[in-house]
Amino acid sequence: MTATEATNKYFHRAADLLKLDEHQRHFLITPYREIKVECSFIKDDGTLATYVGFRIQHDNSRGPMKGGIRFHPQVDLDEVVALASLMTWKTAVVDLPYGGAKGGIAVDPKALTPGELQRLTRTFVQKIHDVIGPNTDVPAPDMGTNAQVMAWILDEYAKFHGYTTGVVTGKPIELGGSLGRDSATGRGLLYAAECLFADGGRKVSDFTYAIQGFGNVGSWAAKLIHEAGGKVVAVSDVTGATRNPAGLDVPALAEYQAQSKSVSGFPGGTPFPAEELLFQSVDVLVPAALGGVLTEANAGRVRAKYVLEGANHPTDFEADAILTAMGVVMLPDIYANAGGVTVSYFEWVQNVQAYRWDEEHVNRELKKTMAKAFADIKAVKVQHGCDWRTAAFTLAVARVGKAAMMRGL
């Protein structure tokens, strides 16, 4: 099953509960616009390089479309369509005045020099500048991109439309970025966990955690969970994994990883195969790396009681059914990792206002947003007697559908 097919199955499950007809379903599920462009530039050695880029704009019923741009070798049309759709539902779950979009280029950014990466980015913007903008479609960082890439997008867009800070989010602070944006997705995960556990009369500090991925999302989630008293016992990245049943010293691990570019070899833990991270004997599993890591083939080996989805679409449709049948509580990506897009929205608001918030204000508003969204999802869950993922999709589809109907679309 492709990523788009899986996402659409969740949509139709929600649509069944909402009793949407075929016309409503077709309208809500069909992308507004699909863009595929050729990005050619001269490499440092004088050769011509060509990569394929995508920008999928899924829905704008609730406002400008919003979604990241990822640079990764596995980027393809199906993946980007699925992620754009998920962005529509994610922004609706946390009640942001946005629709959904996603973009990407099928490239390994590590294989390019900084100069080559800049030329590729600028070429991509030259191809899509007329369909993005602060009131149309607002990109952001994703896998393989960062604040520097957003700065190049901002500058290239300015050549065509004038200097407009709100065209992208996740920018450097010096160019209109928001304080608190780097930690936002990981912090949102913490706030989501706090809501979930408090609902059962528990705390973050009551549980043990295994975190797959130690990039921006995973490292911040690990640090913040550790600070909240949670015991992070296992962590992995692309180079390997490390664990300590007594709990990893997360600040020391972060310092080690910053120097060595790897969690492997950390003296405060024992190495083990990274592919075994998903199956550790812990209370909470946090997949915070690639999508599609929990599959029909391996879901039965998961021993965690909770899965908090830090990555986009880390759980296949079939795996979700298996884990739910096993009694695993799944907090879905369209809510659990929505901290990033929420603070991106706060950045956009600051750009529009030309007024900067302090970090304490950003974090306070993020916590408020995540708590309100959790309460909204729980109300739908109770109403329909469904799982958390179905409740989140049902809430989102209802909001987008209502907006589209009221606009007469």
N, C-alpha and C positions, 0 to 999 in steps of 0.2 A: 504494500500500500504506500503510495506516495505521500509526501508531507501535506500537499494540498488536499488529497482525498481524506486524510485523517482529520485535518482541521474542519473540513466540510461535514464530516460525520458528527463531530461535536456540535456544529451549527445546527444540523438537522435534528439532533436530539433535543436541543433547546427549542427549535421551531415547532416540534411536535407538542411540547408542553405549552407553548404559546398559541397553538392551533393556527399557525400561519398558513395561508393558501399558497399555491404554486407560484403565482405571480409575485407575491411578497418575497418568497424564498429566492426566486431567480434574481430579483432586483438587489436584494441584500448580499447575495453571495458572489455576484459578478463584479470583477474589478472595474473601476471607473476608467482607468487608462493603463495600458501596458506599453512600456518603452524599452526597446532593445537597441543599443548603439555600439558602433565600432569605435574603439579608443586606440588610436595609433600615435606614436611619438618616437623620437630619435633617442636611442639609449646612449650612454656615455661612450660606448665604443664605436658609435657612428651607425650601428645597425638599426633597422626599423622594427619596432615591436608593436604588436596589435593584440588587444584584449577586448573581450565582450563585456559590456556593462548593461545593467538593468535598473530601471526605476518603475516600480509598480505602485500605482495610486489606487487604493482599494475603495475608499468611501469618504465623502466629504459632507455627509448629511448633518453632522454636528459641529463642523468647523473646518479649518485648514487641515490638510492631511499631515501626518507626523510619523516619522520612522527613520531608523538608522540606515547608514551605508556601511556595508561590510566588504573588506578585501580578503578573499579567501579562495583557494584553488577549487573548492567544491561548490562555489556559488553557481546556481543555474536557475532557469526560469521557474521551475516548480518550487524550489525552496523559497525564492523571493516572493512569489505569489502567496504561498502559505504564510510567510512571516508578515506580509502586508495585511492579510486578513486578520491575523492575530493582533496586529496593532490596532485595527478598528475596534475589536472587542476589548482589548486592554485599556485603551483610552476611555471607552464607555464604562467599564467596570469601576474605574476610579473617578469617573464623572468629570473628565477634562473636556473642554470645548474643542475637541479635535476629532478628526477621522484617522484612518490608517494608511500608511505607505511603507515601503521598504525599498532599498536599493543595494546594489553590489556590483563588484567587478570580479571576474574569475581570475584571480592572480594571487600569487604568494608574495605578500609585501616584503618579506624578509629576503627575497631574492633580488630586490631592487635597491639601488643606492638612494639616499635621500633626494638627490636631484631627479632621479628617474621617477620616484614616487610622486614628487611634486608635479612633474610634467604630466604624468598619467592622471592625477587628480584634476588638474586644470583642463585637460582635454575632455574629461568626463563632464565637467561643469559646462564647457563650451557646447556640449551636445544637449544638455538638459536645462540650461539656465532659463529658457522661456516658459518652462512648466513648473518651476519651483519659485518660492518667494514667501515672505512672512505671512501673507494672507491666502496662500495657495497650498504650499507643500513645504514643510520645514524639516530638512534632514538633521541627523545627529550622528555621533560616533556609534560604531558597532564593532564586531569582531574584526581585528586587523586595522582599525582606524582609531584616531585619537584627536586630542585638541588641536594638534598641529595640522592635521588633515582638514579639520573644520576651518582653521584659519586660512588655509589656501582656498577653500571653497568660498569663504566670505570675500576674499580679495578678488578672486576671478569673477564672481557674481557682480562685484562692484564695478568692474570694467564695462558691464552691459547696462546696469540698472542704478548705479550710484551706491555709495556706502550705506549698507542696510544691515545693522547688527542682527535683526530678528530673522534673517534668512536661514541661519543654522543655529543649533544649540550644542552644548558641549564644547564651547570655544574656550580659548585661554582667558583667564581673568582679565588680562590687559586689553582684550578685544571685546569685552562685554559678556564674558562668561559668568556663571553664577558660583559663588562660594557654596561648597557642599555638593557640587555636581559629581566629583570623582567618587565619593563614597555613597552616592544616592541609591544605587541598585542594591548594594550590600546592606545599607542601612534600612532600606525598605523591606528587605528579607527579614531583618531582625524585628522590625515593627510588626510584620505579618505574623511571625512566630510568636511574638508576645501576645497578639490578639488571639491566635489559635489556642495557645496553652492556657491563657487566662480564662477562655471560654470553658475549659475543663477544670478550672481551679488549680492550675499548675503554673510554673515559671520556667523561663529559659534555662535557668541554673539547675533545674531538676533533671536535665537530659544530657546524654552523650551524643556527639556529632561526628559524621564523616563527610568531608567536603571534596567533591571532584572538581578540580580546577582551582588554580591559585593565581589567576589573573586579576583583573580589576574587581570583578564581582566576588569571586571566591575568597580572595585575600581580605577584602573589606568585611565580608560576612564572617570570616574566621576571627578577625580582630574584634569585631563588635560583639559576637557571641561570647568570645573569651572574656571581654570586659564585663559582660552581663553575668558572668559566672558559669556559663555553659562549658562543658568539658569537650574540647575538640581533640579527638583521639586519632584521627587519620586524615591525611590530606594528600592529594595527588596533583601532578601537572603533566605536561607532555613528556617530561624527562623521566618520570618515575613516581614513587610514592613513599611516604614515611608514616609511621604510626607509633603511638605510645599509649598503652592502656591506662596509664595514670594521668594522661592528658598532655598534649604538646604545649610547650612554651611558645605560644603563637607570635608574640613580639620578637622573640629570638629567631623563630623560623622565618618571619618576614625579613628580618635583617640579613639572615643567611641567604635567603633566596634572592634578595636584591644584589648581593655581592657575587653569588655563584651562578645566578640565572637558573636555578634548579632547586627543588626541594629534596632531591636525592642527595644522600650523604649527610643530611642534617644530623649533627652529633647528639641531639636530644631525642632522636627517634630511631626506629629500626626500619630499614628498607623492605619493601615488598612490591610485587608486581602491580603496576598502576591499574591494570584491568580488573584487579580484585577489589578495588576501592568500593565499588557499588555493593559488594556483598559482605561488608564488615558487620560484625555484631555490635550494632549501635542502636540508639533510640531513633535518631534522626539522620536521614540521608539528604544531602544537599547537592544535587547535580548542577554544577555552575560552570560547565564548559560547553561542549558541542551539543547539538540537538540529536535526537534519535539514539541515545545511549542505552535507554531501558527498552528492551524489545521483548517480543513474544518468546524468544529463545532463552533470555536470561532473567526475566522478571521473577520467576519462581525461586531464584536463588537469593533474592533480596531479603535481608533479615531485619531491616529497620521497621519501626512501627509507624514512622511518619516520613513522607517525602516532601521537601520544600523545593520547588522548582526554581532555581536561580537562572538556569539557561533558558533559551527560547525553545519550546517544543522538545524537551529532553526525553519525553515518554511517548512511545508509539501507542496508537489506539488499542492494539491488542494487549500490550503490556499494561495499559491503564486498566483494562477489564480484569486482567489476572490479579494485579495488585489490589484493586478494589475488592475482588472476591476473597482475597487473603486477609482482608480487614485492615490493610494499610491506609492510613489517612493521607490523601494526596492534596496538597495545597497548590493549585495550578499556576502555571507561569503567567497567565493573563492577569492574575492578582499578585502573586508572590514576588515577581520581579518588576513590578510596575513603579518602583521607586525611581528608576532612571528616567522614565518618560515624565513622571510627575515633577521632578526637579528641572527637567528640560522645559516643561511648561512654565515653572517659576522663572526660569532664565528668560524665556520669551516675554513673560509679563514685565520683568525688569527692563528688558530692551524697549518694549513699547512705552513704558513709563519713564525711561531714561533715569531710573533711580535704583540703586543697588541695595539689596537686603543684606543684613549680616548673617553669618552662618547659623547662629542660634535661631533666628527667625525662619530660615529655610528649613532646618531640621524640625522645628516645632510644627510648621505647616505640613511637612511631609508626614509626620506622625499622625496629625489630625486627619489627613486625607486617607491614609492606610486604615485607620480605625473606623472611619465612616464607611469606607468600602467594605470592610469586613462585616460590619453590622448589616449593610445592605445585602451582601451575599448570603449571610446567615438567614435573613428574613425570607429570601427566596428558597433557600434550602429547606427551611421548616415548612413553608407553604406547599412545596411540591414533594417533599419527602425524598429528595435526591442527594447525590454526593456533591462535594464542594465544586468540582469542575463543572458539572452540569448546571449547578446553581449560578456560577460565575458567568457561563456562556448565556444562560437564560436571562440574567440581569442585563448583560451587554446587548444582546440581540433585541430585547424589548426596548431599551433606550434608543438604539439606532433606528429601529423600525418606527418608533413613535416620532422621532425627529424627522425622518423621511416623509412620513404621512402628513405631519403638520406643515411641512414645506411644500407639499403637493408634488413630490418627486415621483 
